[in-house]
């Protein structure tokens, strides 16, 4: 375990002064604490296969939950993330947790009060692991209130007195030393013992004008220590305060919707103050707006291509029935794997639309071929004849359909057990495709022929049978 408090002396470090960054390097998973499984008493040689489906050690999520419960420190908020990911989040949004709230206004104290109110409300929202509002009053400063009459009595002005105080406390560069080709400034100031305490500062001597007298600072100013903001945040010309929210077992999108409603009911913002939800949620909102354009365009292109291929809106509608068929398997597999809706899941669902259109067209093609063959041979005289023709076409579709499903499984199933870089994103792309292809395989073989039979019987065969009789 390695830790760092505060921030580095560089502009590339976005960490605030109040951040304690701790990097936990985990041991190999084979050394993690074991948990009970249904195969724990089985022979050892059988266990490796089942570990792929149900690991026999504690999961990463359980480990984070236990560490979070053990590290509940008053005044601190825990945010569990990966090191590089945390840096990227801080650089892009300024928020170092998955979800954050930015409070905008003109008074820093009022901003802090609003942040504390939000901190009090959000723990009641399901999925909240921890909440922490920034405390802006964590700094202590020396306040010099000058006595103008006393300054005038000794022939001084505020600038003269401030120069004396600045030189005593902060020092002044009096010369430069030359060391070969290097030059270093020489700074002179009071020793620490003469400037480290309030009485010592009050005893600082300020030279009077036009005389050799030196006046103690206590006679020229009231010196006191006051509390104030350790730092100011400014965005869009307004003072800003941050509230950090760590979310567990929920996707940021649905969590923020519930949190917005809870904050709206519990907190009434004063005039001139506003809040903005940020963090990963902000990026998801941008992508969601983009998907609102991409998804309809994708569906429209699929419909146009299907119509150009089938030359029939009825056939196009039948093919599009594969979309709800596959959605059943996609949703259930996502639920079984405990995946939340994310950008990767939406990308997988969009890819699934194309696979559905492909398999649906193949199924309809075989049904059309079987129907046209029976029609040319004059075998469509009754409903029974139509059913036999459709059954013949559907049976011929089983092998290519099974090959499509098998190749998809063989290509995508290994992704579900990947552990390398980017594996989490790839799992969420592949999961809806795997689940959707499986259910569409079953339902297309069962439902497509039935719908095709109803359509052909009422549109053509029934009329042909009446005319022939």
Secondary structure, DSSP 8 states (H G I E B T S, - for coil): -EEEES--SSTT----TT-EEEE-----GGGS-B---TTTTS-HHHHHHHHTTS-SB--HHHHHHHHHHHT--TT-------HHHHHHHHHHHS--SSEEEEEEES-HHHHHHHHHHHHHHHTTSTTEEEEEE--S--EEEEEEEE-HHHHHHTT--HHHHHHHHHHHHT-EEEEEEEETTEEEEEEE---GGGTSSHHHHHT-EEE-TTSS-EEEHHHHEEEEEEEE-S--EEETTEEEEEEEEEE-SS-HHHHHHHHHHHHHHH----TT-EEEEEEHHHHHHHHHHHHHHHHHHHHHHHHHHHHHHHS-HHHHHHHHHHHHHHHHHHHHHHHHTT----HHHHHHHHHHHHHHHHHHHHHHHHHHHHHHHHHHTT--SSHHHHHHHHHHHHHHHHHHHHHHHHHHHHHHGGGGG--STTHHHHHHHHHHHHHHHHHHHHHIIIIIHHHHHHHHIIIIIHHHHHHH-
